[in-house]
Amino acid sequence: MHQILCRKCAHYQNFACFVHPKTYLFLKDFIDRYYPNVFMAVARLTGLTDKEELARLTEDVLAALWANRQEFASEERPGVFLYRILLQEVITYLRQRGEEERIRILRDILLIDPALYLSGPPPDLP
Protein backbone atom coordinates (compact mmCIF):
# COMPACT_ATOMS: atom_id res chain seq x y z
CA MET A 1 0.00 0.00 0.00
CA HIS A 2 1.30 3.45 -0.82
CA GLN A 3 2.27 5.53 2.16
CA ILE A 4 0.63 8.94 2.13
CA LEU A 5 0.41 11.98 4.33
CA CYS A 6 -2.64 11.48 6.51
CA ARG A 7 -4.84 14.57 6.43
CA LYS A 8 -6.22 13.73 9.89
CA CYS A 9 -3.10 13.18 11.94
CA ALA A 10 -0.53 14.95 9.68
CA HIS A 11 2.07 12.25 9.43
CA TYR A 12 2.93 9.59 6.89
CA GLN A 13 1.04 6.36 7.23
CA ASN A 14 -1.59 4.47 5.33
CA PHE A 15 -5.19 5.50 4.80
CA ALA A 16 -6.34 3.10 7.52
CA CYS A 17 -6.00 5.76 10.22
CA PHE A 18 -9.04 7.70 9.03
CA VAL A 19 -11.15 5.31 6.97
CA HIS A 20 -13.99 3.19 8.27
CA PRO A 21 -12.79 -0.44 8.43
CA LYS A 22 -15.32 -1.64 5.85
CA THR A 23 -14.14 1.03 3.45
CA TYR A 24 -10.44 0.34 3.96
CA LEU A 25 -10.13 -2.63 1.60
CA PHE A 26 -12.02 -0.85 -1.15
CA LEU A 27 -9.83 2.24 -0.68
CA LYS A 28 -6.66 0.15 -0.71
CA ASP A 29 -7.68 -1.44 -4.01
CA PHE A 30 -8.64 1.99 -5.36
CA ILE A 31 -5.20 3.43 -4.54
CA ASP A 32 -3.31 0.39 -5.78
CA ARG A 33 -5.21 0.50 -9.06
CA TYR A 34 -4.89 4.22 -9.85
CA TYR A 35 -1.75 5.46 -8.06
CA PRO A 36 0.89 4.36 -10.61
CA ASN A 37 -0.93 5.77 -13.65
CA VAL A 38 -1.90 9.01 -11.91
CA PHE A 39 1.68 9.43 -10.67
CA MET A 40 3.07 9.06 -14.21
CA ALA A 41 0.45 11.39 -15.71
CA VAL A 42 1.19 14.03 -13.06
CA ALA A 43 4.91 13.74 -13.83
CA ARG A 44 4.34 14.16 -17.58
CA LEU A 45 1.90 17.05 -17.26
CA THR A 46 3.84 19.03 -14.65
CA GLY A 47 7.38 18.20 -15.69
CA LEU A 48 8.22 17.59 -12.02
CA THR A 49 11.09 15.28 -11.14
CA ASP A 50 10.93 15.58 -7.33
CA LYS A 51 9.34 12.30 -6.25
CA GLU A 52 8.02 13.70 -2.97
CA GLU A 53 6.27 16.57 -4.73
CA LEU A 54 4.92 14.16 -7.36
CA ALA A 55 3.63 11.89 -4.61
CA ARG A 56 1.94 14.82 -2.85
CA LEU A 57 0.21 15.98 -6.03
CA THR A 58 -0.78 12.39 -6.87
CA GLU A 59 -2.32 12.12 -3.41
CA ASP A 60 -4.27 15.31 -4.04
CA VAL A 61 -5.63 13.87 -7.29
CA LEU A 62 -6.60 10.60 -5.61
CA ALA A 63 -8.16 12.43 -2.67
CA ALA A 64 -10.29 14.50 -5.08
CA LEU A 65 -11.22 11.37 -6.98
CA TRP A 66 -12.07 9.58 -3.73
CA ALA A 67 -14.21 12.51 -2.60
CA ASN A 68 -16.18 12.10 -5.84
CA ARG A 69 -16.14 8.29 -5.81
CA GLN A 70 -19.91 7.86 -6.08
CA GLU A 71 -20.03 9.99 -9.20
CA PHE A 72 -16.87 8.25 -10.48
CA ALA A 73 -18.40 4.80 -9.93
CA SER A 74 -21.53 5.72 -11.88
CA GLU A 75 -19.67 7.24 -14.84
CA GLU A 76 -20.04 5.51 -18.20
CA ARG A 77 -16.55 6.72 -19.06
CA PRO A 78 -14.60 6.79 -15.78
CA GLY A 79 -11.35 7.56 -17.59
CA VAL A 80 -12.76 10.89 -18.78
CA PHE A 81 -13.85 11.71 -15.23
CA LEU A 82 -10.45 10.75 -13.81
CA TYR A 83 -8.66 12.83 -16.44
CA ARG A 84 -10.82 15.88 -15.68
CA ILE A 85 -10.00 15.62 -11.96
CA LEU A 86 -6.33 15.11 -12.81
CA LEU A 87 -6.26 18.20 -15.04
CA GLN A 88 -8.05 20.31 -12.43
CA GLU A 89 -5.47 19.41 -9.80
CA VAL A 90 -2.49 19.86 -12.15
CA ILE A 91 -3.70 23.24 -13.44
CA THR A 92 -4.37 24.42 -9.87
CA TYR A 93 -0.90 23.28 -8.81
CA LEU A 94 0.78 25.01 -11.75
CA ARG A 95 -1.24 28.19 -11.26
CA GLN A 96 -0.27 28.36 -7.56
CA ARG A 97 3.37 28.25 -8.62
CA GLY A 98 2.94 30.91 -11.27
CA GLU A 99 3.67 28.57 -14.16
CA GLU A 100 1.28 30.19 -16.63
CA GLU A 101 3.56 29.32 -19.57
CA ARG A 102 3.35 25.61 -18.72
CA ILE A 103 -0.45 25.93 -18.48
CA ARG A 104 -0.57 27.62 -21.88
CA ILE A 105 1.57 24.87 -23.40
CA LEU A 106 -0.69 22.18 -21.90
CA ARG A 107 -3.78 23.92 -23.26
CA ASP A 108 -2.20 24.10 -26.72
CA ILE A 109 -1.16 20.45 -26.63
CA LEU A 110 -4.45 19.17 -25.23
CA LEU A 111 -6.53 21.20 -27.71
CA ILE A 112 -9.42 21.20 -25.27
CA ASP A 113 -11.35 24.21 -24.08
CA PRO A 114 -10.11 24.77 -20.51
CA ALA A 115 -13.68 25.35 -19.36
CA LEU A 116 -14.33 21.67 -20.02
CA TYR A 117 -11.84 20.50 -17.42
CA LEU A 118 -11.67 23.38 -14.97
CA SER A 119 -15.23 23.19 -13.70
CA GLY A 120 -18.47 21.27 -13.97
CA PRO A 121 -19.05 17.65 -14.88
CA PRO A 122 -16.87 15.91 -17.44
CA PRO A 123 -17.92 16.64 -21.00
CA ASP A 124 -19.75 14.12 -23.17
CA LEU A 125 -17.34 13.76 -26.02
CA PRO A 126 -18.39 11.98 -29.23
C-alpha positions, 0 to 999 in steps of 0.5 A: 500500500502506498504511504501517504500523508494522513490529512487527519493526523498529519504524518505519513502512514496508510489511509487506515488511520481515518477510513472506516474499516469496511471502506479500507479494503475498497480504498486500498484497491482503489489506490493500488489501481490508480496510483501508478498511472496518476503518478506518471500522468502528473509527472508528464503534465507538470514536468516535475522530477521531485518524487516527494512533490509528485507523490503529494500531487498524486495524493491530491488527485486521488483524494479529489477522486475519492471525494467524488467516488460515487459519481466516479463509480456511476460514470459511463466513461470513468477515464474521462472523469479521472482525467478531468479531476487530474487536469483540475489538480495539475492546473491548480498546482501550476497556477499556484506556482505561477507557471502560466507558460506551462499551463498555456503549453498544456492547453495548446497540446491538449486542444481542449477548451479549458472550461471543459476541465476546470469546472463542472461535470466531465464533458460528453465527447463523441 
